[in-house]
Amino acid sequence: MNTEFRYRLEKGNKKHLCPRCDEKRFVKYIDIKTGKYLPNEYGRCDREAKCGFHLNPYKNDYAKMIWKQEHGNEINFKPKSTIYKPKPKPKKSIEFIPVSELKKTLQDYDKNIFVQNLLTIVEFPFDADDVERIISLYRLGTIAQNGAISFPYIDSDQNIRAVQEKIFDATNHTDKSKKYHTSWLHSRLKYSQYKNKPMPNWLETYLNNDTIVSCLFGEHLLSKYPYNPVAVVEAPKTAIYGTLYFGFPEQPTNLLWLSVFNLSSLTYERCKVLKGRDVYLFPDASEDGTAFNVWSKKANEFQSRLNDTTFKVSDLLEKFATDRDKEQGKDLADYLIKQDWRKYREQQTKSNLKIKPVENLASEKSGASERRLFSNQDLQPVVDDEIDFFEIKNEQPKNEQPKNEQPKNWNEEITELESFFNNTLIPDKPLKMNQWTTIKNCRRFINSNLKTVNSNNGNKTFIPYLNQLQRLKEILKENIK
């Protein structure tokens, strides 16, 4: 038997994934007689100190067995690949941004260029109350040093995965005249605040995360609004405009607007939290329909992998964007901001979500009076009208559904609730409903939910609002006792 030198380590710089450490530092054995690789485990990892894995075909009878098989012997030989169990790669933990860092940004809205533009500069300025609501909803903040707005990426467990910081110009487009017009909170801290002094432990660990933006912008709203259809756009700014134009998600039939952060960041890992939803994708305009085609392909993939989930891609910009607009990569926000948002609010979003072509909408200027600027006193910084974000734990409540079939209308239940709340002392302080939810303003919470159930009496979609009021009633009764 002469098998000497038949099996050699492959020459050159080509490397493969090591079966033990899973790093691309593995040199395979090759059969010089056939020119083929040996089974995957035969080779040597060149990370000798940290791994050192080496499986030699001459030292485990592989060469001998192959020689016998080629000479007519029936050998029941199992390649090493069937019995070798690679060393499992340890799962790397993720470091999150502390809530205390986010809280530092929740102020100075009078210096926030993007926010001030919405109030005074855009062609159809928005109501101050709506701007306050959008800030509260998405936890938008300010970087006072340069007037940037911060867009926090908060996951469904309320962990802060990343915070993008962006400087806008007077037209609410990215101000590319600024050197650092788009940055991230962790980068600013590393290169500015902690440039010449030790970084805090969380930041050192955070900088080693494999992925920075690992969730959707607005993802934290999914559990709060479990029934809304979802719209996904490329940039947080577009999600903000979508909400301001098409309505807030308190109405379950309204879209809940989320975003990735660019075209390629629409991935299955980020979108799997949308399981069970109706999802509408709005890619930016692009030359030759590249963005539309990329997201259409991904939509088909995601839908095949997520049961009870539908993905539909809007071709609105493909149909109505000019060639120049496609070259510039304009997004839905670029068209919306030229229109009067009041007309969009008047249109109740239909179930088929057909959006009226923007080119056919009137663009007369609003006669709105001059808007006030936000100051620290004018704007209550990012405290939700109803829910205290900072007391939400890393667990989510199950949606409480009525055990028995609901009657055709809730007249009796509503009357009983109205009578109870009118004759009960409502606390002025925040009230904790359960381990996940704290009501910040009980009176506003009651009025808002009563208005919703009265307007949608008997509509099963709105049962959660009735349940919330009934739960609050029980809590108040217990407190009275």
C-alpha positions in Angstrom: 0.0 0.0 0.0 1.4 3.3 -1.0 -0.7 6.3 0.0 2.2 8.6 0.9 1.7 12.2 -0.1 -1.7 11.5 -1.8 -3.4 13.7 0.8 -1.9 17.1 1.3 -3.0 20.4 2.9 -4.2 22.7 0.1 -1.6 25.2 -1.0 -2.3 29.0 -1.3 -4.3 31.5 0.8 -7.7 29.9 0.5 -9.4 29.4 3.9 -12.6 27.8 5.1 -14.7 27.9 8.2 -13.1 25.8 11.0 -15.5 23.1 12.2 -14.4 23.8 15.8 -14.0 27.6 16.2 -16.2 28.6 13.2 -13.6 31.1 12.1 -12.5 31.3 8.4 -9.0 30.1 9.1 -9.2 26.4 8.1 -7.0 24.8 5.5 -8.5 21.6 4.0 -6.8 18.4 2.9 -7.0 17.7 -0.8 -6.7 14.4 -2.6 -4.1 15.1 -5.3 -5.2 12.0 -7.2 -8.8 13.2 -7.8 -8.2 16.9 -7.1 -11.1 16.9 -4.6 -11.4 17.9 -1.0 -11.6 15.3 1.8 -14.7 15.4 4.0 -15.1 18.8 5.7 -13.4 18.0 9.0 -10.1 16.9 7.5 -7.8 19.9 7.7 -5.9 22.2 10.1 -6.9 25.5 11.7 -4.1 28.0 11.6 -5.3 29.6 14.8 -2.9 27.4 16.7 -3.0 29.2 20.0 -6.8 29.8 20.2 -8.1 26.7 18.5 -5.4 24.4 17.1 -7.8 21.9 15.6 -6.1 19.4 13.2 -7.6 16.2 11.7 -5.0 14.2 9.7 -6.3 11.6 7.3 -3.3 9.4 8.0 -3.8 9.3 11.7 -7.4 8.0 11.9 -7.3 5.3 9.2 -9.1 7.4 6.5 -6.2 6.9 4.0 -6.1 3.1 4.8 -9.8 2.7 4.4 -9.9 4.5 1.1 -7.0 2.3 -0.2 -8.9 -0.9 0.7 -12.1 0.3 -0.9 -10.4 1.1 -4.1 -8.9 -2.4 -4.1 -12.3 -4.1 -4.0 -12.7 -4.5 -0.2 -16.1 -3.8 1.3 -15.3 -1.5 4.2 -18.0 -0.1 6.4 -16.2 3.1 7.0 -17.9 6.1 8.4 -16.3 9.4 7.4 -15.2 11.5 10.4 -17.9 14.0 9.4 -20.6 11.7 10.7 -19.2 11.2 14.1 -17.4 14.4 14.8 -19.3 17.0 16.8 -18.0 20.5 16.4 -17.4 22.5 19.5 -20.5 24.8 19.9 -19.8 28.5 19.5 -20.7 30.4 22.6 -23.6 32.8 22.2 -22.4 36.4 22.5 -24.4 38.6 24.8 -25.7 42.0 23.6 -25.0 45.2 25.5 -27.8 47.8 25.5 -27.6 51.5 25.9 -28.7 52.5 29.4 -32.0 54.3 29.8 -30.1 57.1 31.6 -28.3 58.0 28.4 -31.6 58.2 26.4 -33.1 60.4 29.1 -30.3 62.9 28.6 -31.6 63.6 25.1 -35.2 64.1 26.1 -35.0 67.9 26.4 -33.9 71.1 24.5 -36.6 70.7 21.8 -36.4 74.5 21.2 -32.9 73.7 19.7 -34.0 70.7 17.7 -33.9 71.8 14.0 -36.1 69.0 12.8 -38.8 69.6 15.4 -38.8 73.4 14.9 -39.1 72.9 11.2 -42.3 70.8 11.7 -43.8 73.7 13.7 -42.8 76.7 11.7 -40.8 76.1 8.5 -42.6 73.4 6.5 -45.3 74.6 4.1 -48.1 73.2 6.2 -46.9 73.4 9.8 -48.2 70.8 12.2 -50.2 71.3 15.4 -48.0 71.6 18.5 -50.0 68.9 20.2 -49.3 66.4 17.4 -45.6 67.2 17.4 -45.6 66.6 21.1 -47.3 63.3 20.6 -44.9 62.1 17.9 -41.9 63.0 20.2 -43.5 61.0 23.0 -44.5 58.1 20.8 -41.1 57.5 19.3 -38.9 58.8 22.2 -37.3 61.5 19.9 -34.6 63.5 21.5 -32.2 66.4 20.9 -28.4 66.8 20.8 -28.2 70.5 21.9 -24.6 71.0 20.7 -25.5 70.8 17.0 -29.3 70.8 16.9 -29.5 67.2 15.8 -32.5 65.0 16.4 -32.0 61.6 17.9 -33.9 58.5 16.7 -33.7 55.7 19.3 -34.0 52.1 18.1 -35.9 50.3 21.0 -36.8 46.7 20.6 -40.0 44.8 21.6 -38.5 44.2 25.1 -37.9 47.9 25.6 -34.1 47.5 25.3 -32.3 50.5 23.6 -30.3 48.9 20.8 -29.0 52.1 19.1 -29.6 55.8 18.9 -29.1 57.6 15.6 -28.3 61.3 15.6 -29.0 63.3 12.5 -28.7 67.0 11.6 -31.4 68.4 9.3 -31.4 71.6 7.3 -34.3 74.1 6.9 -36.0 71.8 4.4 -35.8 68.9 6.8 -33.3 67.0 4.6 -30.0 65.7 5.9 -27.7 68.7 6.2 -24.8 67.4 4.2 -22.9 70.6 4.7 -22.1 69.4 8.2 -19.2 67.0 8.4 -20.9 64.7 10.9 -24.5 65.1 9.7 -25.3 61.5 10.6 -23.8 59.8 13.6 -24.7 57.5 16.6 -24.9 58.2 20.3 -22.1 55.6 21.1 -19.8 57.2 18.5 -20.3 60.7 19.9 -19.6 59.5 23.4 -16.5 57.6 22.4 -14.9 60.3 20.3 -16.1 63.4 22.2 -17.2 62.9 25.8 -14.8 60.1 26.6 -12.0 61.0 24.1 -9.4 61.6 26.7 -10.7 59.7 29.7 -11.8 56.2 30.6 -15.1 55.0 29.0 -17.8 53.5 31.2 -18.0 49.7 31.3 -21.3 49.6 29.3 -19.8 51.6 26.5 -16.7 49.5 26.2 -18.9 46.4 26.0 -21.4 48.0 23.7 -18.6 48.8 21.1 -18.0 45.0 20.8 -21.6 44.2 19.7 -21.7 42.4 16.4 -24.5 44.5 15.1 -25.4 48.1 16.2 -28.9 48.5 14.6 -30.4 45.1 15.5 -34.1 46.0 15.6 -36.7 48.2 13.8 -37.2 51.9 14.6 -40.5 52.0 16.5 -40.4 48.3 17.3 -41.2 49.1 21.0 -44.7 50.1 19.9 -45.7 46.7 18.5 -46.9 45.3 21.9 -48.8 48.5 22.8 -50.7 48.5 19.5 -51.1 44.8 18.7 -53.9 45.1 16.1 -52.6 47.8 13.8 -51.4 47.0 10.3 -47.7 47.9 10.0 -45.9 50.2 7.5 -42.1 49.8 7.1 -40.1 52.5 5.4 -36.3 53.0 5.0 -35.7 56.0 7.4 -37.0 57.1 10.8 -37.9 60.5 9.3 -40.3 58.9 6.9 -42.0 56.9 9.7 -42.5 60.2 11.6 -44.1 61.8 8.5 -46.2 58.8 7.9 -47.7 59.0 11.4 -48.3 62.7 11.2 -50.1 62.5 7.9 -52.0 59.2 8.2 -52.9 59.3 11.9 -51.7 58.0 15.2 -51.9 54.3 16.0 -54.5 54.7 18.8 -57.0 53.9 16.1 -56.4 50.2 15.4 -57.2 50.6 11.7 -54.4 53.2 11.3 -51.0 52.1 10.1 -48.2 51.8 12.7 -45.2 53.3 11.1 -41.8 51.7 11.6 -38.5 51.9 9.7 -35.2 50.2 9.1 -32.3 52.6 8.5 -31.4 52.0 4.8 -32.4 49.8 1.8 -30.2 46.8 2.7 -31.1 46.7 6.4 -34.5 45.1 5.7 -33.6 41.6 6.9 -35.5 38.6 8.2 -33.9 38.9 11.7 -35.3 42.4 12.1 -38.7 41.7 10.6 -39.5 38.4 12.3 -41.1 40.5 15.2 -43.8 41.3 12.6 -45.2 37.8 12.7 -49.0 37.7 12.5 -49.3 41.3 11.1 -50.3 42.8 7.8 -47.2 44.6 6.7 -46.9 47.2 4.0 -43.4 48.1 2.7 -42.7 51.6 1.2 -39.2 51.5 -0.4 -37.7 54.8 -1.6 -37.6 55.7 -5.3 -34.6 54.4 -7.2 -33.2 54.2 -10.7 -34.5 51.2 -12.6 -36.7 50.2 -9.7 -33.8 48.7 -7.8 -35.3 49.5 -4.3 -38.7 48.2 -5.2 -37.3 45.0 -6.7 -35.0 44.3 -3.7 -37.8 44.8 -1.2 -40.3 42.8 -3.3 -37.9 39.8 -3.3 -37.4 40.1 0.4 -41.2 40.4 1.0 -41.7 37.1 -0.7 -39.0 35.4 1.4 -40.3 36.8 4.7 -43.9 35.8 3.9 -42.8 32.2 3.2 -41.0 32.0 6.5 -43.6 33.7 8.8 -47.0 32.1 9.1 -50.1 34.2 9.3 -48.1 37.3 8.0 -48.7 39.2 4.8 -46.1 41.5 3.1 -47.2 43.9 0.4 -44.8 46.3 -1.4 -46.2 49.7 -2.4 -45.4 50.7 -6.0 -46.6 54.3 -5.4 -43.2 55.9 -6.0 -42.5 53.6 -8.9 -45.6 54.9 -10.6 -45.4 58.6 -9.8 -41.8 59.6 -9.1 -40.0 61.4 -12.0 -36.8 60.1 -13.4 -34.9 62.9 -11.6 -36.6 62.0 -8.3 -35.6 58.4 -8.8 -32.0 59.4 -9.4 -32.1 61.4 -6.2 -33.6 58.5 -4.3 -36.6 60.5 -2.9 -38.8 58.9 -0.3 -42.4 59.1 0.6 -41.7 61.9 3.1 -40.4 64.1 0.3 -43.8 64.0 -1.4 -46.0 64.1 1.8 -44.4 67.3 3.1 -45.6 69.3 0.1 -49.2 68.4 0.9 -51.6 69.6 3.5 -51.6 67.0 6.2 -55.2 67.8 7.1 -56.5 66.3 3.9 -54.8 63.0 4.7 -56.3 63.0 8.2 -59.7 63.4 6.8 -59.3 60.3 4.7 -59.7 57.2 6.8 -57.1 54.7 5.7 -59.0 52.0 3.9 -58.3 48.3 4.4 -56.6 48.1 0.9 -54.4 51.1 1.8 -54.8 52.8 -1.6 -53.0 56.1 -1.2 -54.2 59.0 -3.4 -51.4 59.9 -5.9 -49.6 62.9 -4.5 -49.4 64.7 -7.8 -53.1 65.1 -7.9 -53.4 66.6 -4.4 -53.9 70.3 -4.0 -50.9 72.1 -2.6 -52.3 75.5 -1.5 -50.6 76.9 1.5 -52.1 76.6 4.9 -53.7 79.5 6.5 -52.6 78.3 9.9 -51.6 80.9 12.4 -48.0 81.3 13.5 -46.8 78.4 15.6 -45.3 78.7 18.9 -41.7 77.5 19.5 -41.0 74.8 22.0 -39.1 75.7 25.1 -38.3 73.4 28.0 -41.4 74.7 29.7 -43.7 74.4 26.7 -42.9 70.8 25.9 -43.2 68.0 28.5 -40.2 65.8 27.5 -41.2 62.4 26.3 -43.7 61.2 28.8 -46.5 59.3 27.1 -50.0 60.5 27.7 -50.9 57.2 29.3 -48.0 54.8 29.7 -44.8 55.4 31.6 -42.1 54.0 29.2 -39.4 53.8 31.8 -41.3 51.4 34.0 -42.0 48.8 31.4 -40.1 45.6 32.2 -38.5 43.1 29.8 -41.7 41.1 29.6 -44.8 41.8 27.7 -48.4 41.2 28.9 -50.6 38.8 27.1 -53.5 40.5 25.4 -56.5 40.0 27.6 -59.4 38.8 25.7 -62.9 38.4 27.1 -63.7 34.9 28.2 -67.3 35.0 27.0 -68.7 36.2 23.7 -69.3 39.9 23.8 -72.8 41.3 23.2 -73.7 43.1 20.0 -73.1 46.5 21.8 -71.6 47.6 25.0 -74.2 50.2 26.1 -74.6 48.6 29.5 -70.9 48.3 30.1 -70.2 51.9 28.9 -73.0 53.4 31.0 -71.7 51.5 34.1 -68.1 52.7 33.5 -69.2 56.3 33.0 -71.2 56.3 36.1 -68.4 54.7 38.2 -65.7 57.2 37.0 -68.0 60.2 37.4 -68.7 59.2 41.0 -65.2 58.1 42.0 -62.2 60.2 43.1 -59.7 59.8 40.3 -56.1 59.9 41.5 -53.8 62.7 40.2 -50.7 60.6 40.7 -49.5 57.9 38.3 -51.3 54.6 38.8 -49.6 51.2 38.2 -52.0 48.9 36.4 -49.6 45.8 36.5 -45.9 45.0 36.3 -45.8 46.2 32.8 -47.9 49.3 32.7 -48.2 52.6 34.6 -50.9 55.2 33.8 -49.4 58.6 34.0 -52.6 60.6 33.7 -55.7 58.7 34.8 -58.3 61.3 33.8 -56.9 61.6 30.3 -56.6 57.8 30.0 -60.3 57.4 31.0 -61.6 60.2 28.7 -59.5 58.9 25.8 -60.7 55.2 26.2 -64.3 56.2 26.8 -64.3 58.3 23.6 -62.9 55.3 21.7 -65.4 52.7 22.9 -68.3 55.1 22.4 -67.3 55.8 18.9 -66.8 52.1 18.1 -69.5 50.5 20.3 -69.7 46.8 19.6 -66.7 46.6 17.3 -64.7 43.7 18.5 -61.4 45.3 17.3 -61.8 47.8 20.1 -62.4 45.3 22.9 -58.9 46.0 24.5 -60.0 49.6 25.2 -63.1 48.4 27.0 -61.0 45.8 28.9 -58.5 48.5 30.0 -61.3 50.6 31.5 -62.8 47.6 33.2 -59.5 46.7 34.7 -58.9 50.3 35.9 -62.3 50.3 37.5 -61.4 47.1 39.5 -58.1 48.6 40.6 -59.8 51.8 41.8 -62.5 49.8 43.7 -59.7 47.8 45.4 -58.0 51.1 46.4 -61.3 52.4 47.8 -61.6 49.4 50.1 
